Amino acid sequence: MTRIKLCGIATLADLDAAIDAGADALGFIRATSPRQVDRATFASLAAALPPFVDGVAVFADSEPADVAHARALGLTLQFSGHETAATCEAASDGRAYVKAFHVAVDASGDTATDSHAAELDRDAYARALWMFDSTVRGKLGGTGVAFDWDRVVTIARERRVIVSGGLTPENVAACVRTVRPYAVDVRSGVETNGRKDISKMRAFVRAVREADEQA
């Protein structure tokens, strides 16, 4: 089955609702973001994770001390900035991690060019699970705009990938059927007025599971 990460979890209420909705993984953002959590909240959320639900610490060109703190808590590291392969491999300390690559799109959703194209070296980021996300006018993640999923279909046949960027309960099934990704990731697509919406989270999970059944 396609794994589901609900990102931007900022409160214990968010965490409980996401788990109740059926998430496989929860993302806690330590990078600069409207959903960024401070170190104390971050630690309390990590401690509240139940067995069999993964916690992912999201960074973007962050301080090494913050990354080390997340690693010490046993969370999966996600690098969503301009981190080099050497930086990610060293920071992960031999563990698997997530590296986000960004597909540039305009505000209408038309795909332009790939950022970080030079970094898509099959031998680089050796321990990484690759994530593909949208970037609009330089904004890394949280854009609410989907990229052209056909751009990553070939890569998804070669290795496990995560698709992010502009996913919603209404379009995620099409993404799953098109790409057959290892996982999908959503933040703003399951929110209402900037807050996590339990109904949308449940609808998102349900749409992914229905698409899996149709595969």
N, C-alpha and C positions, 0 to 999 in steps of 0.2 A: 504494500500500500504506500501511497505517497505520504511522506511525513509532512506535518503541518507545524510551522513556527508562527506563533502570534507574538509580535514584537511591540516594544514600547510599553511594557508592563511597568507601571510606576507606583502602584499601591498594592497592599495585600488584598483589597477587594478586587482589583484587576486580576491578580494572580488566581484567586479562588474562582472567579468567573471564567477565566481562560481554561483552567483545568476542568471545570464543569462542562465547558463547551466541547472538550475532547482534544485539546492541543497536545501535540507530542513534545513540543519544546517552547520555551518562553524566552523572549529577548529582553534584556535589561540594558538600557542605553546609558553608557558613561561618556559618550562623545557629546559635543555641543549639539543640542537638539531641544525642541519643546518638550520632549519626553525624557530628558536627561534626569537621572536620579543621583542624589548625593551619595557619598561613600557609606554613610550609616544606613540609609534606606536600601542601598544596593546590597549590603551585607544581610539585612533583615529579610529581604526578598529571597536571597540565595538560601538562607537557612530555612525558609518556609517551603521550599520545593519538596514535594512528596517523592517517594521512590518511583522510578520509571518515567519521570518527566525531566527532560534535560533543561538546564539553564544555560543561556548563551549571553556572554558579556560583549556588548557592542562598542567598539572603539573606532576612532578615525584620527590617525596621527596623534595619538594620545601619549601622555607621559608614561615612561617605562614603569614607574612605581605603581600607577593605577593598573596597568596590565598585570604586573606581578601580584598585586592584591587579588585580582580576579582568578588568576591561576592558582593561588594558594587556597581559594575557596572551592576549587575543584570544578569551576565552570568552563565550558567550551569558550574559546576566544574567537571573536569575529573581528576581522580587520576590514574596515569599510572606507579607509582613506587612501593615501598614496604610498602606503607602506611597501617597501621593496621585499623581494623574496627573502633576502638575507635577514631583514628585520623580523619578518614573520616567523621564519624558521628558528631564529634565536630566541624570540620572545615566547614561543610556544613550548620551548624546552623539551622537544622530542614528542610532543603530543599532537594529535590531529587538531586542526583548526579550520575556520571558515575564512575565505578571502573573497571580498566583493570586487567585481569588475563592473564598470559602468558603461552602459550603452546610452549615448547622447541622443536625446529626442527634443523636438521643439514642443511648445506648449500644447499644440494640437495633437501630439502623439506621433507625428511623423518621425521615423528614425533618421538620424543624421549619420554620425560616424561613431565608431567605438573609441571611448577613452581607454587608456591603458592597453591599447592593442598590442604594443610591443611586449607587454608583460605576459601575454598568453602563450608562454613557452611551456611545452608539455613537460619539460624537465625542471622548471621552476616551481616554487610553491609545492614542494614534493608531498608534504603531508596535508595539503589543503583540500577541503571540499569547496569547489568553486560556486560562488553565487553571482548571478547576473541581475543587476538592478538598473533602474533608469537614472539618468542625470539630466536635469533641465536647467539651462543657464548656470551650469557649474554647481548646482545644488546636489550633494551626494546623498541620495536616499530621501525617503519621505516626500516624494514628489507628487504622488497620486496619479502619475501618468505611466501607462504601460508602454513598453517598447515592442517592436515587431518580434514575436516569439520565434518566428522562422529563423531568425539570426542565430539561435543557439541549438536548433534541433540536431545538427550534425555533431556538435560537441556532446550533447546529451546522450548520443548513441555510443560515444567513446568512453565516457566517464560519468560519475554521478555529479549532478548539478542541482543548484537551488535557483528557482526563479522568484524574483521579487519585483516590486515596482508597479504601482497602479492596479494591483489585484483587488478584487471585490467578490462578494458572494455571487454577483451576477456574471462575472467573466472567468472566474478561476477554473470552472469545469472545462472551458474551451482551452485554457492554458494547459491543463493536465492532459487533455486528449491530444493536443498538438505536440507538446514537448516530451511528455512522459518523464518529468523530472523526478529526481530523488526526493525533493522537498519543495514546498512553496512557502513563501514568507510574506506576511502582511502586517501593516501597521495602521495607516490612516483608513484603509478600506473597511475596517471593522470598528470605526469610531463614529460618533455623532457629536457635533460641536466640540471636537477635540477630546472627547472622553470615550473610553472603551464602552462598547454597546454589546451587551450579552446576546441580544437577539441576532445581531449581525455576526458575532463570533460563531454562534451555533449554526447560522445559515451558511457561513463560509466552510466550516468543517463538514457539514452535510453535503454541500456541493462537491467538495473534493472526494468524499467517500462514494457518492453516487457516480462520479466520473470513473473512479477506480473500478467499480462494479461493472461498468460498461466496457471496460478495456478488454 
